[in-house]
């Protein structure tokens, strides 16, 4: 897919840089060779899928933890 054909858009545009950094951190953790020049076209589908899948797992875990923390903060206190 060439430049300009990207159909994914972030709901919060200010998160773009953080998501890019998150992608590279996840690829590094998985041992996926990060392509020079930000062109991922030569990276295998399996490796790209692993990076994306692990990003989703981490985001879900963070959301679940936020829900747990929110529930704990709103829980009634017993005296």
DRENMI-830302 format. One record per residue (C-alpha): residue in one letter; z, x, y. Coordinates in steps of 0.001 Angstrom, whole numbers, padded with zeros to 6 digits, always signed. Example, Ala and Ser with C-alpha at 12.3 -4.5 7.8 and 13.67 -1.06 7.14 Angstrom:
# residues 2
a+007800+012300-004500s+007140+013670-001060
//
This chain:
# residues 79
x+000000+000000+000000x-001057+001499+003270x+000762+001567+006541x+000686-001794+008258x+000597-003785+005028x+004340-003899+004541x+005476-007468+003972x+009218-006777+003697x+011090-007415+006915x+014766-006936+007545x+016770-009914+008723x+018595-007625+011133x+016089-005197+012626x+018823-002850+013873x+019652-002078+010222x+016320-000306+009614x+017625+003257+010048x+020708+002570+007946x+018566+001101+005148x+016225+004101+005205x+019207+006469+004962x+020661+004327+002165x+017344+004559+000260x+017303+008354+000454x+020999+008649-000498x+020430+006424-003532x+017332+008381-004576x+019295+011611-004264x+022155+010235-006399x+019666+009236-009106x+017892+012582-009006x+014620+011060-007824x+012533+013638-005994x+012240+012390-002410x+008605+012585-001273x+007785+014653+001806x+006490+012711+004766x+008008+009391+003630x+005000+008492+001448x+006351+006997-001781x+002910+006249-003256x+003073+009238-005606x+006518+008311-006958x+006442+006423-010251x+007097+002697-010306x+010005+003330-012672x+011690+005694-010207x+011053+003418-007210x+012423+000481-009192x+015514+002474-010101x+016141+003321-006449x+015656-000283-005309x+017698-001704-008181x+020617+000596-007501x+020469-000217-003805x+020769-003916-004681x+023675-003237-007072x+025536-001331-004358x+024911-004041-001754x+026131-006759-004129x+029248-004724-004952x+029937-004275-001219x+029502-008016-000594x+031806-008876-003497x+034431-006465-002193x+034146-008010+001275x+034742-011453-000246x+037794-010162-002123x+039160-008567+001043x+038511-011738+003024x+040243-013889+000414x+043225-011552+000350x+043501-011647+004143x+043390-015447+004175x+045735-015962+001227x+049013-017665+002066x+051956-015303+002099x+055041-016076+000077x+058354-015150+001614
//
